[in-house]
Amino acid sequence: MNLRMDVPVEKWAEQVRAGDIGAISRAISAVESRSPASEKLLQILFPATGNAYQIGITGAPGTGKSTLVDCLTGLYRDEKQTVGILAVDPSSPFTGGAILGDRVRMQSHAADPEVYVRSIATRGHLGGLAEAVGDAALLLDAAGKDIILIETVGVGQSEVDVARLADCNVVVLMPGQGDQIQNLKAGVMEIGDIFVLNKSDYEGAAHYEQQIRATLELAPDRNGWKPPLVCTVATENKGIEDLKRNINIFRERFSDAPGRELREIGRWKERILRALQARLMERAMHVLGANELDALAVEIAARKKDPSSAIDEIIARVLP
């Protein structure tokens, strides 16, 4: 996508900081498409970031994440807090198009100028989390949003990806997903700060709740924090106040603790490494081109060249 610059980037940054919806939308489109102007824009805006509280909402598809986000948004707006919502949609591996169903489910806030909702297609990124989401969150932060809710697809690596972005991570489960217990044991437990059993009015919910609580009891304390389980029925707005209360408790617990600073440093270290990896990949593809990459793959497939030697050749050309 070729984004036309109607105003100088400095003016554009001013418009974003002023909360101009059009400017914010163009800025997020720019970071999605990796427009050269977006890098300069983020450089200008970065000193104005660091004020928003970012909450990751993740879990398997169908658990009711979007409805939970919608309900939480209502509670934050009752407190006059401004909200930005980034809903990461599954996208076609062939077209890159997003379903964008989350925006449909959040229409109750469509007329509220203090709520900004944006669906971002994954654009083929493994794990379902677009690389642009982190930069989009920075833009909403600079635009003055008090709360940023990041909802992920909740498949593959995305649960771990969102943990690198958010201040508080909420993992959403629902009855009838027994394999989620295994997921908890396999690593999701490690990134969840708060767990939600949504659709807790479903058959078998009580038994599933016991299983989850037993599993969470095995989780080690993190600086004195034991991840709680909150039962909700988002479609009926039940349990949402309790969820928000637990988010507030978590926020207060770590707002001044050294652990928060260490957590943020860790997040930025990870983002730097991922950005470096992406830029090196882009540079390598620019140097090689698709045809030469294909030719290398043909040589390797024919056992005329080994992968390690091919990679060494590429690195020597990319980093002379």
C-alpha positions in Angstrom: 0.0 0.0 0.0 1.4 3.4 -1.0 0.3 5.9 1.7 0.4 9.5 0.5 1.8 12.1 2.9 -0.6 15.0 2.9 1.2 16.7 5.8 4.9 16.8 7.0 5.6 13.9 9.4 6.1 16.4 12.3 2.6 17.7 11.7 1.3 14.2 11.4 2.8 13.4 14.8 1.1 16.4 16.3 -2.3 15.3 15.0 -1.7 11.8 16.5 -0.9 13.3 19.9 -4.0 15.4 19.6 -6.1 12.2 19.2 -7.1 12.9 15.6 -8.9 9.7 14.5 -7.9 10.1 10.8 -4.3 10.7 11.7 -4.2 7.7 14.0 -5.8 5.5 11.4 -3.3 6.6 8.7 -0.5 6.0 11.2 -1.5 2.5 12.0 -2.0 1.7 8.3 1.6 3.1 7.8 3.1 0.8 10.4 1.1 -2.2 9.0 2.5 -1.6 5.6 6.0 -0.7 6.9 5.9 2.6 5.2 9.2 4.5 5.5 7.3 7.5 7.0 6.1 5.3 9.9 9.6 4.9 11.2 10.2 8.6 11.5 6.7 9.1 12.9 7.4 6.5 15.7 10.7 8.1 16.4 9.0 11.5 17.0 6.2 10.0 19.1 8.2 7.6 21.2 9.1 10.1 24.0 5.3 10.6 24.5 4.7 6.9 25.1 4.8 4.9 28.3 1.6 6.2 30.0 -1.0 3.8 28.8 -1.7 0.5 30.6 -1.7 -2.4 28.1 -3.8 -5.4 28.8 -3.5 -8.5 26.6 -6.6 -10.7 26.2 -5.7 -14.1 24.7 -7.2 -17.5 24.5 -8.5 -20.0 21.9 -11.0 -18.9 19.3 -14.6 -19.0 20.5 -13.9 -18.4 24.2 -15.6 -15.0 24.0 -12.6 -12.7 24.1 -14.2 -9.9 22.0 -17.3 -9.8 24.2 -15.1 -9.6 27.3 -13.1 -6.7 25.7 -16.4 -5.0 24.9 -17.6 -5.3 28.5 -14.3 -4.2 30.0 -14.3 -1.2 27.7 -17.7 -0.2 29.0 -16.4 -0.3 32.6 -13.4 1.8 31.8 -15.5 4.3 30.0 -17.8 4.6 33.0 -14.6 5.8 34.8 -14.0 8.3 31.9 -10.8 6.5 30.9 -10.1 6.5 27.2 -9.6 3.2 25.5 -7.8 1.8 22.5 -8.6 -1.7 21.2 -6.4 -3.7 18.9 -8.1 -6.8 17.7 -5.8 -9.1 15.8 -7.8 -11.1 13.3 -7.0 -14.4 11.5 -6.1 -13.7 7.9 -6.0 -15.8 4.8 -2.6 -17.2 4.0 -3.4 -16.6 0.3 -4.9 -13.1 0.4 -3.9 -11.7 3.7 -7.5 -10.5 4.2 -8.8 -10.3 7.7 -12.2 -11.6 8.9 -12.6 -8.4 11.0 -15.4 -9.9 13.0 -14.2 -8.3 16.2 -15.2 -4.8 15.0 -18.7 -6.1 14.4 -18.9 -7.4 18.0 -17.7 -4.0 19.4 -20.3 -1.8 17.7 -21.7 -0.7 21.1 -18.7 1.7 21.3 -18.6 2.7 17.7 -20.1 6.2 18.4 -17.8 6.9 21.3 -15.0 9.3 20.2 -12.9 8.2 23.2 -12.8 4.6 22.1 -10.7 3.6 19.1 -11.1 0.1 17.7 -8.8 -1.3 15.1 -8.6 -4.8 13.6 -5.2 -5.8 12.4 -4.7 -8.7 10.0 -2.0 -11.2 11.0 -0.7 -11.0 7.4 0.7 -14.5 7.6 2.8 -14.0 10.8 3.2 -17.3 12.6 1.3 -17.5 15.9 -1.4 -15.0 14.7 0.1 -11.8 16.0 1.0 -9.1 13.5 4.4 -7.5 14.0 2.7 -4.1 13.6 0.6 -4.6 16.8 3.4 -3.4 19.1 3.9 -0.2 17.0 0.2 0.3 16.8 0.0 0.2 20.6 2.7 2.8 20.8 0.7 5.1 18.5 -2.4 4.7 20.7 -0.3 5.3 23.7 1.1 8.5 22.2 -2.5 9.5 21.2 -3.3 9.6 24.9 -5.3 6.4 25.4 -5.4 5.5 29.1 -6.1 1.8 28.5 -5.0 -0.3 25.5 -6.7 -3.7 25.1 -4.9 -6.1 22.8 -7.0 -9.1 21.8 -5.1 -11.9 20.0 -6.3 -14.8 17.9 -5.1 -17.2 20.6 -3.5 -19.9 18.5 0.1 -21.1 18.3 2.7 -18.6 19.4 0.4 -15.6 19.9 -0.2 -16.2 23.6 3.6 -15.8 24.1 3.8 -12.9 21.7 1.2 -10.8 23.5 3.1 -11.4 26.8 5.9 -9.4 25.3 3.6 -6.4 24.7 1.2 -6.2 27.6 1.6 -5.0 31.2 -1.1 -7.5 32.3 -2.0 -10.7 30.5 -5.5 -12.2 30.7 -5.9 -15.8 29.5 -9.5 -16.7 28.6 -10.7 -20.3 28.8 -14.2 -21.9 28.5 -15.8 -25.2 29.5 -15.5 -28.0 27.0 -11.9 -27.4 26.1 -10.1 -30.1 28.0 -7.0 -29.7 26.0 -6.6 -26.2 27.5 -5.5 -27.9 30.7 -2.6 -29.3 28.8 -1.9 -25.9 27.3 -1.8 -24.4 30.7 0.8 -27.0 31.8 2.7 -26.6 28.5 3.4 -22.9 28.9 0.4 -20.6 28.8 0.3 -20.7 32.6 3.7 -19.0 32.5 2.5 -15.9 30.8 -1.0 -15.6 32.3 -1.3 -13.0 35.1 -5.1 -13.5 35.4 -7.2 -16.4 34.1 -10.8 -16.2 33.1 -13.3 -19.0 32.8 -15.8 -17.5 30.5 -19.2 -19.0 29.6 -19.1 -20.4 33.2 -22.8 -21.1 32.9 -22.1 -23.9 30.5 -22.6 -27.6 31.4 -19.6 -29.0 33.1 -18.2 -25.6 34.1 -17.9 -26.4 37.8 -15.8 -29.5 37.1 -13.6 -27.6 34.7 -13.2 -24.7 37.2 -11.9 -27.2 39.7 -9.4 -28.6 37.2 -8.1 -25.1 36.4 -7.8 -24.1 40.0 -5.9 -27.2 40.8 -3.6 -26.5 37.9 -3.0 -22.9 38.9 -2.2 -24.0 42.4 1.0 -25.6 40.9 2.0 -22.3 39.4 5.0 -20.7 41.3 4.5 -17.2 42.8 5.8 -14.4 40.8 7.0 -11.7 43.2 4.2 -12.8 45.5 1.5 -12.9 42.8 -0.6 -16.0 42.4 -2.6 -15.9 39.2 -6.3 -15.8 40.1 -9.2 -17.4 38.2 -12.3 -15.2 37.5 -15.5 -16.8 36.3 -17.5 -14.8 33.9 -20.5 -14.9 31.5 -19.6 -12.0 29.2 -22.8 -12.2 27.2 -24.7 -11.3 30.4 -22.0 -9.0 31.7 -21.5 -11.2 34.7 -18.1 -11.3 36.5 -16.7 -8.4 34.5 -16.5 -6.2 37.5 -14.5 -8.9 39.3 -12.2 -9.2 36.3 -11.5 -5.5 36.3 -11.0 -5.5 40.0 -8.3 -8.2 39.7 -6.7 -6.3 36.9 -6.6 -3.2 39.1 -5.1 -5.3 42.0 -2.4 -6.6 39.7 -1.6 -3.2 38.4 -1.3 -1.7 41.8 0.8 -4.6 43.0 3.4 -4.1 40.3 3.1 -0.4 39.6 6.1 0.7 41.7 7.8 -2.7 42.1 11.2 -3.3 40.6 9.7 -6.3 38.8 7.7 -4.0 36.5 10.8 -2.2 35.3 12.6 -5.5 34.8 9.6 -6.8 32.9 9.5 -3.8 30.6 13.3 -4.0 30.0 12.8 -7.7 29.1 9.9 -6.8 26.7 12.1 -4.2 24.9 15.0 -6.5 24.7 12.8 -9.0 23.0 11.3 -6.4 20.6 14.8 -5.2 19.7 15.9 -8.7 18.8 12.7 -9.3 16.8 13.0 -6.0 14.9 16.7 -6.7 14.2 15.8 -10.1 12.8 13.1 -8.6 10.6 15.4 -5.9 9.3 18.2 -8.3 8.5 15.7 -10.6 6.7 14.5 -7.6 4.6 18.1 -6.6 3.8 18.9 -10.2 2.9 15.9 -10.5 0.5 16.8 -7.1 -1.0 20.4 -8.3 -1.7 19.4 -11.7 -3.0 16.1 -11.2 -4.7 13.6 -14.0 -5.1 15.2 -15.6 -8.1 18.6 -16.0 -6.4 17.0 -17.4 -3.3 15.1 -19.9 -5.5 18.4 -20.8 -7.2 20.1 -21.4 -3.8 17.2 -23.6 -2.7 17.5 -25.6 -5.9 21.2 -26.2 -5.3 20.6 -27.3 -1.7 17.7 -29.6 -2.7 20.1 -31.2 -5.3 22.7 -31.6 -2.6 25.1 -29.4 -4.6 25.4 -27.1 -1.6 24.8 -27.5 2.1 22.4 -25.0 4.0 25.1 -23.8 6.4 27.4 -22.8 3.5 24.6 -21.0 1.7 23.7 -19.1 4.8 27.3 -18.1 5.4 27.4 -16.7 1.8 24.3 -14.7 2.4 25.5 -13.3 5.7 28.8 -12.3 4.0 26.9 -10.3 1.4 24.4 -8.8 3.8 27.0 -7.9 6.4 30.2 -7.3 4.5 
